[in-house]
């Protein structure tokens, strides 16, 4: 993925430069590296103090994946949406939020297991691998 503007920066879930909360989530190793995942309603990942104007989110899609609540908010701006992580096959580290422009600000990003799923999904799993920001 190429982000316009400043050089892209990958922010992994365990990046010690940022404030991440993901403790109830399980750590898992995929063929492409580590992810965190949960199937518990209400579990969430928070990362705060990110300054960016462009961002993309990468996670895993699978037959066992549910719907993620995705929220970004800054001082005077926020966006919320639901993202279906279901796929009939397992796809690791795919780009779920495509490259987007945001007003440059310091943001908090939250991923929430809302306990909902696609009718074809076999579970409520939510995963998170990394963000790319610029």
C-alpha positions as CSV (number, residue, x, y, z in Angstrom):
1,X,0.0,0.0,0.0
2,X,1.3,3.5,-0.8
3,X,0.1,6.4,1.2
4,X,0.5,9.9,-0.1
5,X,2.1,12.6,2.1
6,X,4.7,11.7,4.8
7,X,6.4,8.3,4.8
8,X,4.0,5.4,5.8
9,X,4.5,4.0,9.2
10,X,3.3,0.5,10.3
11,X,1.9,0.4,13.8
12,X,1.7,-3.2,15.1
13,X,-0.6,-4.1,18.0
14,X,2.4,-4.5,20.3
15,X,4.2,-1.3,19.3
16,X,5.6,0.1,22.5
17,X,5.8,3.6,21.0
18,X,2.0,4.0,21.4
19,X,-0.6,3.4,24.0
20,X,-2.4,0.2,23.2
21,X,-5.0,-1.7,25.2
22,X,-5.7,-5.2,24.1
23,X,-5.1,-7.3,27.2
24,X,-8.3,-9.5,27.1
25,X,-7.4,-10.5,23.5
26,X,-5.5,-13.7,22.6
27,X,-2.3,-13.5,20.8
28,X,-2.0,-15.7,17.7
29,X,0.6,-16.4,15.1
30,X,-0.4,-16.6,11.4
31,X,1.8,-17.4,8.5
32,X,2.3,-13.7,8.1
33,X,3.1,-12.8,11.7
34,X,1.3,-12.1,15.0
35,X,-2.2,-10.9,15.4
36,X,-4.5,-10.4,18.4
37,X,-8.1,-11.8,18.4
38,X,-11.2,-12.2,20.6
39,X,-14.6,-13.7,20.4
40,X,-15.9,-12.1,23.5
41,X,-18.7,-9.5,23.2
42,X,-17.4,-6.1,24.4
43,X,-13.7,-6.8,24.1
44,X,-11.9,-4.0,22.3
45,X,-8.6,-2.6,21.2
46,X,-7.8,1.0,21.8
47,X,-4.8,2.9,20.5
48,X,-4.4,6.6,21.2
49,X,-2.0,9.4,20.5
50,X,-1.7,8.6,16.8
51,X,-1.1,11.7,14.6
52,X,-2.0,11.1,11.0
53,X,-4.0,12.3,8.0
54,X,-4.1,8.9,6.1
55,X,-4.7,5.5,7.6
56,X,-5.4,1.9,6.7
57,X,-6.3,-1.1,9.0
58,X,-5.1,-4.7,8.4
59,X,-6.7,-7.7,10.0
60,X,-7.7,-11.3,9.2
61,X,-11.0,-12.4,7.5
62,X,-12.2,-16.0,8.0
63,X,-15.3,-18.2,8.2
64,X,-15.3,-17.7,12.0
65,X,-15.1,-13.9,12.0
66,X,-17.8,-11.5,13.1
67,X,-18.5,-7.8,12.6
68,X,-16.1,-5.2,14.0
69,X,-17.1,-1.8,15.3
70,X,-14.5,0.6,14.1
71,X,-14.2,4.2,15.5
72,X,-11.7,7.0,15.0
73,X,-12.0,10.2,16.9
74,X,-10.0,13.4,17.3
75,X,-10.6,16.7,18.9
76,X,-13.4,17.9,16.6
77,X,-14.1,14.9,14.3
78,X,-15.1,11.2,14.4
79,X,-16.2,8.4,12.2
80,X,-17.8,5.1,13.2
81,X,-18.7,2.1,11.0
82,X,-19.3,-1.6,11.1
83,X,-16.9,-3.9,9.2
84,X,-17.9,-7.5,8.3
85,X,-14.8,-9.7,8.8
86,X,-16.5,-12.8,7.4
87,X,-14.9,-14.6,4.4
88,X,-15.6,-18.2,3.2
89,X,-11.8,-18.7,3.3
90,X,-9.1,-17.5,5.7
91,X,-7.4,-14.4,4.4
92,X,-4.5,-13.1,6.6
93,X,-3.5,-9.5,6.9
94,X,-5.9,-8.0,4.4
95,X,-6.6,-4.3,4.2
96,X,-10.0,-3.7,5.7
97,X,-10.1,0.1,5.9
98,X,-8.8,1.3,2.6
99,X,-6.5,4.2,2.4
100,X,-8.5,7.3,3.4
101,X,-7.9,11.0,4.0
102,X,-8.7,12.4,7.5
103,X,-8.3,15.9,8.9
104,X,-4.7,15.8,10.4
105,X,-5.2,15.5,14.2
106,X,-4.2,13.3,17.2
107,X,-6.6,10.4,17.1
108,X,-7.8,7.5,19.2
109,X,-8.8,4.4,17.2
110,X,-11.1,1.7,18.7
111,X,-11.9,-1.7,17.4
112,X,-14.9,-3.4,19.3
113,X,-16.4,-6.8,19.2
114,X,-20.1,-5.9,18.9
115,X,-21.3,-9.6,19.1
116,X,-22.8,-9.6,15.7
117,X,-22.0,-11.6,12.6
118,X,-22.8,-12.3,9.0
119,X,-25.5,-15.0,8.8
120,X,-23.0,-17.3,7.0
121,X,-20.3,-16.8,9.6
122,X,-19.5,-19.6,12.1
123,X,-18.3,-17.4,14.9
124,X,-17.8,-13.9,16.3
125,X,-14.0,-13.6,16.1
126,X,-12.5,-10.2,15.6
127,X,-8.8,-9.9,14.8
128,X,-6.3,-7.1,14.5
129,X,-2.8,-7.0,13.0
130,X,-1.7,-3.5,12.4
131,X,-2.4,0.0,11.1
132,X,-0.4,1.9,8.5
133,X,-0.5,5.7,8.9
134,X,1.0,8.7,7.3
